[in-house]
Amino acid sequence: MTYRKGGSSLVYGGDLETDHNEEKAWVVQWAISDGEKEVVGRTLEELEKHLKVMLEEAPSIIYFHNLRYDLAFLKYALYNIIQEIPELTLVPIIRERSPISINLQADKDSGLFDMSFRDSSKKIPGKLASLAKSIGMKKLEGFNFEPGWSRDIDFNNPQNWDYVKNDARIVAVAMQQLHADGNTKSTFSGDAWRNARIIINGSKYKADNDKWNGIFPKLSYEVDRALREAYFGGLNISNYHGENIGKFTHADVNSMYPSVMYYDMLPIGEPIYSNIEPKGELFVMKAKFRLSLKKGKIPWFAFKHAGDYLFEGLMPNTPVVKTNLYHELTLTSVDISTLKRWYDVEIDTSNAEYWSFKSNVGLFRPYIDKYLKLKRSEDEAGRKGLLMYNWAKFMLNSLYGRFGLNPNSEDNELVLDENGDLAWKPVPTITDPDGYLPYAMFITAHARRRLLEYVEKCGSENVIHCDTDSVIHFGGRVNGVEYGNDLGQWGIESEPIKIWEGGFKRYIEQLKTEIDSTRSLKITCAGVPNNKTDSGVPIGMWVELWDDPEIICTSELLGKPNYCIQSEWLRELYKQNGMDPDNVNTMKLIPKTVPGGMILTERQHKLDDCMRSGYRK
């Protein structure tokens, strides 16, 4: 195998193909690729043996696309390795059951090297087929992965190894390209954080650089916990539930969060605590608020805690129209100002607390300029959708969230459970995150302000749907709004002629007079997998929405093992691609851990939520 360097470690791609019955799962094929050649095997025991060889040769990083699935099998090999080799320590980094990296760390004098298992989908999110396309490769058509599928495969036939080898090679080539450019962290947000620090420091990255830490000091756990009450996510509004016909505009902000980081006032430095309201500064306020929506406005504010809804007798997550009681809230000064434009606000300041900040505008302009230039150059070269174009988008959009990393985390240990099987045992812990929460808080607050400014200009009564950085509304372009393709300007995503509005992150836009192809509709539906074949034919649960857009406005239970397509255009598309329109499995596949590994089980999905508008938590 030819080794290629990526940072200080050699970078590989890996893939497992597995089979299962109702009781257990097992590995039937695996491949480890260096981007040019592959080592392959049939069993976990063979893989374990190969990993031991790699531990003796060089430090290595092995990426798998969707590591959570592969790790359900790999954990058995890792457990055996650490039991056999006491000089190795298993250090897993797992957040909310999602593995970030699983590390085998070697003792200094052991003669062995470190090895890390990582998830390439946390570097470039999306499907492996998309990752392959971004580097000029193509994902091959796989086997019919029904339970017991491997019984009918001749593994002595070299062609039956092409699929697993190709998947591993795709991952290797893509990750090597990123590492060669200095992007060596486990996730794209980690790379964004590192690259931003280098730009601010003006020199090689150093974790304890005084310049960075002077701007973004580490907050105590107590201060972080108090301020985190003012940290909200994207704003969501849903109106005119059902079918809407007319003239519509779907407008998106070009890079909402980067544009806020470029143009708006944001906090820096250690927060100053006080019981007296600061003047002319960015601040966070904890006080008691009572709200009443102004005439002609639409409700958008949502409580962060269910208890506040309980006290008012409201359904959780519904937008607040009026509160009868005072509620203790912690809000940024930007959110308070925005609230006052939409609500009559009464504030009881008798026991108010404040945290005020110094401020700065455009601190990360060099960082944003760098990736905007990369994104534009890739697009202008006719390579939109390729690796570095996608990478530039992730670098632009992921930095803000890294500032808000939560200190409440968990340690994990690989142990034998009560059934004698291996399982990850999480232990809650408090970490010392390398972040600065106030920056993320005010970025999202400014984004909500910008979104609602557009809503005001287009008219509250015209708004159908809002989601973080976009507005869908009746009518055409809005006077007083700056449209264009530059940072922070509003771009026209679409101009549909019909919209089926179903609720939170759930709508279908009709783009053409006649629905006769997948280009006729644009579908957004949280919780429903957007799956297509390589030739663009909708498959799985998505089919039911393409076939009948009206059901997105219902509480329909999606998922049928033998769905029959009704629409003529979709039936014809299936027939043209050699597929049966009268027998489509539209069930949703959910991972389930079983002895030996993981399987995908079929589930239905109900089109229902209690959130019509408000903050996304």
WOTA-V165733 format. One record per residue. N is the residue number from 1. PHI is phi in whole degrees, -180 to 180 (999 if undefined). Layout:
n=N phi=PHI
n=N phi=PHI
//
This chain:
n=1 phi=999
n=2 phi=-90
n=3 phi=-90
n=4 phi=-124
n=5 phi=-84
n=6 phi=-143
n=7 phi=72
n=8 phi=-92
n=9 phi=-120
n=10 phi=-83
n=11 phi=-109
n=12 phi=-129
n=13 phi=-115
n=14 phi=-134
n=15 phi=-156
n=16 phi=-120
n=17 phi=-114
n=18 phi=-130
n=19 phi=-138
n=20 phi=-162
n=21 phi=-126
n=22 phi=-70
n=23 phi=-108
n=24 phi=-157
n=25 phi=-132
n=26 phi=-156
n=27 phi=-85
n=28 phi=-118
n=29 phi=-152
n=30 phi=-147
n=31 phi=-147
n=32 phi=-120
n=33 phi=-118
n=34 phi=-100
n=35 phi=98
n=36 phi=-125
n=37 phi=-133
n=38 phi=-128
n=39 phi=-101
n=40 phi=-129
n=41 phi=-165
n=42 phi=-106
n=43 phi=-131
n=44 phi=-64
n=45 phi=-62
n=46 phi=-67
n=47 phi=-65
n=48 phi=-59
n=49 phi=-63
n=50 phi=-68
n=51 phi=-62
n=52 phi=-64
n=53 phi=-64
n=54 phi=-63
n=55 phi=-64
n=56 phi=-90
n=57 phi=-102
n=58 phi=-172
n=59 phi=-63
n=60 phi=-144
n=61 phi=-127
n=62 phi=-116
n=63 phi=-95
n=64 phi=-123
n=65 phi=-85
n=66 phi=75
n=67 phi=-63
n=68 phi=-55
n=69 phi=-69
n=70 phi=-64
n=71 phi=-67
n=72 phi=-61
n=73 phi=-99
n=74 phi=-60
n=75 phi=-58
n=76 phi=-70
n=77 phi=-67
n=78 phi=-64
n=79 phi=-62
n=80 phi=-64
n=81 phi=-64
n=82 phi=-73
n=83 phi=-72
n=84 phi=-82
n=85 phi=-119
n=86 phi=-66
n=87 phi=-76
n=88 phi=-106
n=89 phi=-120
n=90 phi=-89
n=91 phi=-121
n=92 phi=-89
n=93 phi=-117
n=94 phi=-129
n=95 phi=-124
n=96 phi=53
n=97 phi=68
n=98 phi=-107
n=99 phi=-71
n=100 phi=-92
n=101 phi=-157
n=102 phi=-120
n=103 phi=-115
n=104 phi=-99
n=105 phi=-103
n=106 phi=-96
n=107 phi=-60
n=108 phi=-57
n=109 phi=-102
n=110 phi=-81
n=111 phi=82
n=112 phi=-107
n=113 phi=-117
n=114 phi=-70
n=115 phi=-139
n=116 phi=-127
n=117 phi=-107
n=118 phi=-132
n=119 phi=-109
n=120 phi=-66
n=121 phi=-74
n=122 phi=-92
n=123 phi=-99
n=124 phi=-130
n=125 phi=-63
n=126 phi=122
n=127 phi=-83
n=128 phi=-63
n=129 phi=-62
n=130 phi=-69
n=131 phi=-62
n=132 phi=-61
n=133 phi=-61
n=134 phi=-69
n=135 phi=-116
n=136 phi=78
n=137 phi=-112
n=138 phi=-136
n=139 phi=-74
n=140 phi=-80
n=141 phi=-69
n=142 phi=-94
n=143 phi=-81
n=144 phi=-84
n=145 phi=-80
n=146 phi=-83
n=147 phi=-52
n=148 phi=85
n=149 phi=-58
n=150 phi=-72
n=151 phi=-63
n=152 phi=-97
n=153 phi=-102
n=154 phi=-89
n=155 phi=-78
n=156 phi=-82
n=157 phi=-84
n=158 phi=-56
n=159 phi=-65
n=160 phi=-79
n=161 phi=-108
n=162 phi=-63
n=163 phi=-63
n=164 phi=-68
n=165 phi=-66
n=166 phi=-66
n=167 phi=-60
n=168 phi=-64
n=169 phi=-70
n=170 phi=-55
n=171 phi=-64
n=172 phi=-61
n=173 phi=-63
n=174 phi=-65
n=175 phi=-70
n=176 phi=-64
n=177 phi=-64
n=178 phi=-68
n=179 phi=-64
n=180 phi=-63
n=181 phi=-93
n=182 phi=90
n=183 phi=-94
n=184 phi=-107
n=185 phi=-77
n=186 phi=-74
n=187 phi=-135
n=188 phi=-66
n=189 phi=-69
n=190 phi=-65
n=191 phi=-66
n=192 phi=-61
n=193 phi=-62
n=194 phi=-64
n=195 phi=-65
n=196 phi=-67
n=197 phi=-66
n=198 phi=-62
n=199 phi=-66
n=200 phi=-68
n=201 phi=-74
n=202 phi=71
n=203 phi=-157
n=204 phi=-59
n=205 phi=-56
n=206 phi=-137
n=207 phi=-64
n=208 phi=-109
n=209 phi=-61
n=210 phi=-67
n=211 phi=-64
n=212 phi=-62
n=213 phi=-67
n=214 phi=-70
n=215 phi=-81
n=216 phi=-123
n=217 phi=-67
n=218 phi=-73
n=219 phi=-87
n=220 phi=-67
n=221 phi=-60
n=222 phi=-66
n=223 phi=-69
n=224 phi=-58
n=225 phi=-65
n=226 phi=-68
n=227 phi=-72
n=228 phi=-62
n=229 phi=-63
n=230 phi=-97
n=231 phi=-98
n=232 phi=-116
n=233 phi=-91
n=234 phi=-71
n=235 phi=-87
n=236 phi=-132
n=237 phi=-134
n=238 phi=-138
n=239 phi=-132
n=240 phi=55
n=241 phi=-58
n=242 phi=117
n=243 phi=-87
n=244 phi=-126
n=245 phi=-121
n=246 phi=157
n=247 phi=-105
n=248 phi=-132
n=249 phi=-131
n=250 phi=-112
n=251 phi=-112
n=252 phi=-120
n=253 phi=-76
n=254 phi=-74
n=255 phi=56
n=256 phi=-55
n=257 phi=-66
n=258 phi=-60
n=259 phi=-68
n=260 phi=-63
n=261 phi=-65
n=262 phi=-84
n=263 phi=-116
n=264 phi=-102
n=265 phi=-73
n=266 phi=-130
n=267 phi=-80
n=268 phi=-143
n=269 phi=81
n=270 phi=-72
n=271 phi=-66
n=272 phi=-104
n=273 phi=-85
n=274 phi=-160
n=275 phi=-103
n=276 phi=-117
n=277 phi=-62
n=278 phi=-69
n=279 phi=-114
n=280 phi=67
n=281 phi=-132
n=282 phi=-74
n=283 phi=-151
n=284 phi=-114
n=285 phi=-124
n=286 phi=-114
n=287 phi=-159
n=288 phi=-103
n=289 phi=-121
n=290 phi=-130
n=291 phi=-124
n=292 phi=-147
n=293 phi=-63
n=294 phi=-73
n=295 phi=-62
n=296 phi=84
n=297 phi=-101
n=298 phi=-109
n=299 phi=-71
n=300 phi=-141
n=301 phi=-75
n=302 phi=-130
n=303 phi=-67
n=304 phi=-87
n=305 phi=-120
n=306 phi=-63
n=307 phi=-60
n=308 phi=-66
n=309 phi=-67
n=310 phi=-61
n=311 phi=-64
n=312 phi=-94
n=313 phi=71
n=314 phi=-107
n=315 phi=-71
n=316 phi=-56
n=317 phi=75
n=318 phi=-78
n=319 phi=-69
n=320 phi=-83
n=321 phi=-97
n=322 phi=-155
n=323 phi=-111
n=324 phi=-86
n=325 phi=-114
n=326 phi=-80
n=327 phi=-125
n=328 phi=-76
n=329 phi=-128
n=330 phi=-118
n=331 phi=-136
n=332 phi=-75
n=333 phi=-63
n=334 phi=-67
n=335 phi=-67
n=336 phi=-63
n=337 phi=-62
n=338 phi=-65
n=339 phi=-57
n=340 phi=-67
n=341 phi=-76
n=342 phi=-111
n=343 phi=-127
n=344 phi=-78
n=345 phi=-116
n=346 phi=-108
n=347 phi=-124
n=348 phi=-92
n=349 phi=-99
n=350 phi=-60
n=351 phi=-126
n=352 phi=-68
n=353 phi=-127
n=354 phi=-134
n=355 phi=-129
n=356 phi=-107
n=357 phi=-136
n=358 phi=-71
n=359 phi=-140
n=360 phi=-156
n=361 phi=-119
n=362 phi=74
n=363 phi=-59
n=364 phi=-106
n=365 phi=-58
n=366 phi=-60
n=367 phi=-64
n=368 phi=-66
n=369 phi=-59
n=370 phi=-60
n=371 phi=-83
n=372 phi=-64
n=373 phi=-63
n=374 phi=-64
n=375 phi=-61
n=376 phi=-69
n=377 phi=-66
n=378 phi=-67
n=379 phi=-68
n=380 phi=-65
n=381 phi=-79
n=382 phi=79
n=383 phi=-116
n=384 phi=-56
n=385 phi=98
n=386 phi=-83
n=387 phi=-55
n=388 phi=-72
n=389 phi=-64
n=390 phi=-63
n=391 phi=-62
n=392 phi=-60
n=393 phi=-63
n=394 phi=-66
n=395 phi=-65
n=396 phi=-70
n=397 phi=-94
n=398 phi=-101
n=399 phi=-64
n=400 phi=-59
n=401 phi=-66
n=402 phi=-65
n=403 phi=-66
n=404 phi=-97
n=405 phi=-55
n=406 phi=-83
n=407 phi=-71
n=408 phi=-77
n=409 phi=-135
n=410 phi=-154
n=411 phi=-95
n=412 phi=-133
n=413 phi=-134
n=414 phi=-87
n=415 phi=-133
n=416 phi=-84
n=417 phi=-85
n=418 phi=-66
n=419 phi=-95
n=420 phi=81
n=421 phi=-100
n=422 phi=-84
n=423 phi=-150
n=424 phi=-87
n=425 phi=-101
n=426 phi=-83
n=427 phi=-126
n=428 phi=-57
n=429 phi=-150
n=430 phi=-111
n=431 phi=-99
n=432 phi=-111
n=433 phi=-66
n=434 phi=-89
n=435 phi=-140
n=436 phi=-155
n=437 phi=-53
n=438 phi=-54
n=439 phi=-62
n=440 phi=-65
n=441 phi=-61
n=442 phi=-75
n=443 phi=-62
n=444 phi=-68
n=445 phi=-65
n=446 phi=-63
n=447 phi=-63
n=448 phi=-64
n=449 phi=-59
n=450 phi=-62
n=451 phi=-62
n=452 phi=-73
n=453 phi=-63
n=454 phi=-65
n=455 phi=-58
n=456 phi=-61
n=457 phi=-71
n=458 phi=-84
n=459 phi=98
n=460 phi=-54
n=461 phi=-70
n=462 phi=-97
n=463 phi=-79
n=464 phi=-103
n=465 phi=-150
n=466 phi=-130
n=467 phi=-154
n=468 phi=65
n=469 phi=-138
n=470 phi=-142
n=471 phi=-134
n=472 phi=-113
n=473 phi=-148
n=474 phi=-67
n=475 phi=95
n=476 phi=-99
n=477 phi=-61
n=478 phi=-103
n=479 phi=-63
n=480 phi=88
n=481 phi=-102
n=482 phi=-89
n=483 phi=-97
n=484 phi=159
n=485 phi=-107
n=486 phi=-82
n=487 phi=-55
n=488 phi=84
n=489 phi=-79
n=490 phi=-93
n=491 phi=-101
n=492 phi=-88
n=493 phi=-73
n=494 phi=-164
n=495 phi=-133
n=496 phi=-69
n=497 phi=-104
n=498 phi=-152
n=499 phi=-136
n=500 phi=-99
n=501 phi=-96
n=502 phi=-108
n=503 phi=135
n=504 phi=-53
n=505 phi=53
n=506 phi=-147
n=507 phi=-160
n=508 phi=-130
n=509 phi=-107
n=510 phi=-95
n=511 phi=-100
n=512 phi=-127
n=513 phi=-60
n=514 phi=-113
n=515 phi=-86
n=516 phi=-136
n=517 phi=-166
n=518 phi=-69
n=519 phi=-82
n=520 phi=-84
n=521 phi=-129
n=522 phi=-126
n=523 phi=-114
n=524 phi=-127
n=525 phi=-153
n=526 phi=-61
n=527 phi=91
n=528 phi=-110
n=529 phi=-62
n=530 phi=-93
n=531 phi=-109
n=532 phi=-140
n=533 phi=-75
n=534 phi=-59
n=535 phi=-90
n=536 phi=89
n=537 phi=-89
n=538 phi=-61
n=539 phi=-136
n=540 phi=74
n=541 phi=-59
n=542 phi=-54
n=543 phi=-58
n=544 phi=-64
n=545 phi=-76
n=546 phi=-63
n=547 phi=-74
n=548 phi=-146
n=549 phi=-59
n=550 phi=-63
n=551 phi=-69
n=552 phi=-67
n=553 phi=-92
n=554 phi=-113
n=555 phi=-103
n=556 phi=-59
n=557 phi=-94
n=558 phi=-83
n=559 phi=113
n=560 phi=-139
n=561 phi=-71
n=562 phi=-137
n=563 phi=-75
n=564 phi=-109
n=565 phi=-71
n=566 phi=-103
n=567 phi=-69
n=568 phi=-65
n=569 phi=-65
n=570 phi=-75
n=571 phi=-61
n=572 phi=-66
n=573 phi=-62
n=574 phi=-64
n=575 phi=-64
n=576 phi=-62
n=577 phi=-104
n=578 phi=69
n=579 phi=-114
n=580 phi=-94
n=581 phi=-74
n=582 phi=-96
n=583 phi=-148
n=584 phi=-115
n=585 phi=-84
n=586 phi=-106
n=587 phi=-71
n=588 phi=-90
n=589 phi=-96
n=590 phi=-119
n=591 phi=-69
n=592 phi=-139
n=593 phi=-78
n=594 phi=-135
n=595 phi=-53
n=596 phi=97
n=597 phi=163
n=598 phi=-144
n=599 phi=-129
n=600 phi=-106
n=601 phi=-107
n=602 phi=-84
n=603 phi=-138
n=604 phi=-94
n=605 phi=-142
n=606 phi=-95
n=607 phi=-81
n=608 phi=-157
n=609 phi=-157
n=610 phi=-98
n=611 phi=-103
n=612 phi=-94
n=613 phi=-165
n=614 phi=129
n=615 phi=-69
n=616 phi=-90
n=617 phi=-81
//
